[in-house]
Amino acid sequence: MRMAFLAKYRDAGLLLMRVGLGVLFVILTGPVLLAGPSRWANFGSAIRNLGLSSNYAFWGFLGALAGCTGAALMIFGLLFRPGVLLVLAITLVHTVGAFDGGGTVRGNLAAIELCVMLIGLLFVGPGKYSVDKT
């Protein structure tokens, strides 16, 4: 195979994916976390996808905190899998909203792709370049 030489850079690829996704989630959830209750309520309104219809500010704060915390853990590779689970939880809440009642996708395939990527990272792990490497 012509690209077999790339196999020796597998851990560098995992680092790039880990840091890239982590920075993406910090960019998405960091401003929400710092903005205050009105923005938390807007962010937390996605919890309607799970059938909850109150305390949007609380759920928004919790989601933004989980996103930032999980992203930081992903970036550093420290407690990597719990960090991915935190980020995956808020992504799944958003992804549930991408389906209509009949089970067909009504939009936002990017959320589904992101869930698949995060689930894959759960299985693969942080790679060689992580803070908690043993």
C-alpha positions in Angstrom: 0.0 0.0 0.0 1.3 3.4 -0.9 0.3 5.1 2.3 1.6 2.5 4.8 4.2 5.0 6.0 1.4 6.9 7.8 0.9 4.1 10.3 3.8 5.3 12.3 2.0 8.6 12.9 -1.1 7.0 14.4 -0.6 8.5 17.8 0.0 12.0 16.2 -3.3 11.6 14.4 -5.1 10.7 17.6 -3.5 13.8 19.2 -4.7 16.0 16.4 -8.2 14.6 16.5 -8.3 14.9 20.3 -7.1 18.5 20.4 -9.1 19.5 17.4 -12.4 18.2 18.8 -11.5 19.5 22.3 -10.9 23.0 21.0 -14.1 22.9 19.0 -16.1 22.1 22.1 -14.4 24.8 24.1 -15.2 27.3 21.3 -18.8 26.1 21.3 -19.5 25.8 25.1 -17.0 28.3 26.6 -18.9 31.5 25.7 -22.1 29.9 26.8 -20.6 29.1 30.2 -19.3 32.7 30.6 -22.4 34.5 29.3 -24.8 34.0 32.2 -28.3 32.7 32.9 -30.1 34.0 29.8 -27.6 32.3 27.5 -27.7 29.2 29.7 -31.5 29.0 29.3 -31.1 29.2 25.5 -28.5 26.5 25.4 -30.4 24.4 27.9 -33.6 24.5 25.9 -32.2 21.5 23.9 -33.2 19.4 26.9 -36.7 19.5 25.4 -35.5 16.8 23.1 -35.5 14.5 26.1 -39.0 15.5 27.3 -38.0 17.9 30.0 -39.7 21.3 29.9 -38.3 23.4 32.9 -35.1 24.7 34.4 -33.5 25.5 31.1 -30.9 27.7 32.7 -29.8 24.9 35.1 -29.6 22.4 32.2 -27.8 24.9 30.1 -25.2 25.7 32.7 -24.7 22.0 33.4 -24.3 21.3 29.7 -21.9 24.1 29.1 -19.9 23.0 32.2 -19.8 19.4 31.0 -18.8 20.5 27.5 -15.9 22.7 28.7 -14.7 20.2 31.3 -14.9 17.3 28.9 -13.1 19.2 26.2 -10.3 20.1 28.6 -9.9 16.5 29.6 -9.9 15.5 26.0 -7.3 18.0 25.0 -4.9 16.9 27.7 -5.7 13.2 27.6 -6.3 13.2 31.3 -9.2 11.0 32.3 -9.8 10.9 28.6 -12.8 8.5 28.4 -14.8 10.3 31.1 -14.1 13.5 29.3 -15.4 12.0 26.0 -18.5 10.8 27.8 -19.2 14.3 29.1 -18.9 15.8 25.6 -20.8 12.8 24.1 -23.7 13.4 26.5 -24.4 17.0 25.4 -23.9 15.9 21.7 -26.4 13.1 22.1 -29.0 15.5 23.6 -28.5 17.7 20.5 -28.6 14.7 18.2 -31.9 13.4 19.5 -33.4 16.7 18.2 -32.1 15.8 14.7 -34.8 13.1 14.4 -38.5 13.6 14.0 -41.1 11.4 15.5 -40.9 8.8 12.7 -37.2 8.1 13.2 -36.1 9.8 10.0 -33.3 12.4 10.1 -34.8 15.9 9.5 -31.5 17.7 9.5 -28.1 18.3 11.2 -26.2 15.3 10.1 -23.1 16.9 11.6 -24.3 16.1 15.1 -24.7 12.5 14.1 -21.2 12.4 12.6 -19.8 14.0 15.7 -21.4 11.3 17.9 -19.9 8.6 15.7 -16.5 10.2 16.0 -16.7 10.5 19.8 -17.9 6.9 20.2 -14.9 5.9 18.1 -12.6 7.9 20.3 -14.1 6.1 23.4 -12.9 2.8 22.0 -9.5 4.0 20.7 -8.4 6.0 23.7 -6.1 9.0 23.9 -3.1 7.5 22.3 0.6 7.7 23.3 0.7 11.5 23.8 -1.5 12.1 26.9 -0.9 13.5 30.3 -2.0 10.3 32.2 0.2 8.0 30.0 1.4 5.1 32.1 
